[in-house]
């Protein structure tokens, strides 16, 4: 699943949990899924940030 799809799924889970219509068991399952998606998205963002930093640093090195 790509980043954008994970974010949409995470947003859907948050909305569902905020509605409060789920049973406790279902809410816990959704919450666990949300935590997993959140961690995946955070990891992907951190990886992208490192890549961007590496690229911008290499541009700075070329300017010198």
PyMOL commands that set and color helices and strands:
alter all, ss='L'
color gray80, all
select helices_A, chain A and resi 3-19+24-63
alter helices_A, ss='H'
color red, helices_A
deselect
rebuild
show_as cartoon
